[in-house]
Amino acid sequence: MPTEEELKRAALILEIAEAISNQFRTVGPVPPEFFPLPQKGPDPHFGLGRSTYYDMEKRGVLMLVRLRKTGNRRGKVLVPYQKALAAIRKIANA
């Protein structure tokens, strides 16, 4: 049978563990840092197509990230999530 002191210590450990786990909980899914430019159709995050992102980049509102091997013309185009969100909010509030 555990002593009263052991029970208090176990309760304190559980309380600390719960407090630590609450610090790392998030509300909803965590957005990605980057997401790939959609090949066709709208992207799953904002519902915008390729041409919209290219237009935003052309106007200087957003900077896309291009990944490709040296010498290659083709590669992967990534959209920075937080910057895209800020650009969309800026356009919406204009």
C-alpha positions in Angstrom: 0.0 0.0 0.0 1.5 3.4 -1.0 2.1 5.9 1.8 0.5 9.3 1.9 3.8 10.9 0.9 4.0 8.7 -2.2 0.5 9.5 -3.2 1.2 13.2 -2.9 4.4 12.9 -4.9 2.5 10.9 -7.6 -0.2 13.5 -7.8 2.4 16.3 -8.1 4.2 14.4 -10.9 0.8 14.0 -12.8 0.1 17.7 -12.3 3.5 18.7 -13.7 3.1 16.3 -16.6 -0.3 17.7 -17.5 1.0 21.3 -17.3 3.9 20.4 -19.7 1.7 18.6 -22.2 -0.7 21.6 -22.2 2.1 23.9 -23.3 2.6 21.9 -26.5 -1.1 21.5 -27.5 -2.2 23.5 -30.5 -5.6 24.6 -31.5 -6.3 22.9 -34.9 -3.8 21.7 -37.4 -0.4 23.4 -37.6 0.0 25.1 -41.1 3.1 24.1 -43.1 6.0 26.4 -43.5 5.9 26.0 -47.3 3.5 24.2 -49.6 4.0 23.3 -53.3 2.4 25.4 -56.0 -0.6 23.4 -57.3 -0.1 21.6 -60.7 -3.7 22.2 -61.6 -6.7 23.5 -59.8 -6.7 25.5 -56.5 -4.3 24.9 -53.7 -5.8 23.2 -50.6 -4.9 26.1 -48.2 -6.3 29.3 -49.8 -8.1 28.0 -52.9 -5.9 30.0 -55.3 -4.5 28.7 -58.6 -0.9 28.9 -60.0 -1.6 32.0 -62.1 -2.7 33.9 -59.0 0.5 33.2 -57.2 2.6 34.1 -60.2 0.6 37.3 -60.5 1.2 38.1 -56.8 4.9 37.5 -57.3 5.0 39.7 -60.4 3.4 42.6 -58.5 5.9 42.2 -55.7 3.3 41.1 -53.1 4.7 37.6 -52.6 8.1 35.9 -53.3 7.9 32.2 -54.3 10.7 29.8 -53.5 12.2 27.8 -56.4 14.1 24.6 -55.8 16.0 23.1 -58.7 19.3 21.5 -59.4 22.1 23.6 -60.9 21.7 23.9 -64.7 18.1 22.6 -64.7 15.3 24.7 -66.0 12.6 22.8 -64.2 12.2 22.3 -60.5 9.7 22.7 -57.7 8.0 26.0 -56.8 7.0 26.4 -53.1 4.7 29.0 -51.6 5.7 30.3 -48.1 2.5 29.9 -46.1 2.8 32.8 -43.6 3.8 35.3 -46.3 1.0 34.1 -48.6 -1.5 34.6 -45.7 -0.1 38.1 -45.0 -0.3 39.0 -48.7 -3.9 37.8 -48.9 -4.8 39.8 -45.8 -3.1 42.9 -47.2 -5.0 42.6 -50.5 -8.3 41.9 -48.6 -7.9 45.0 -46.5 -6.8 47.3 -49.3 
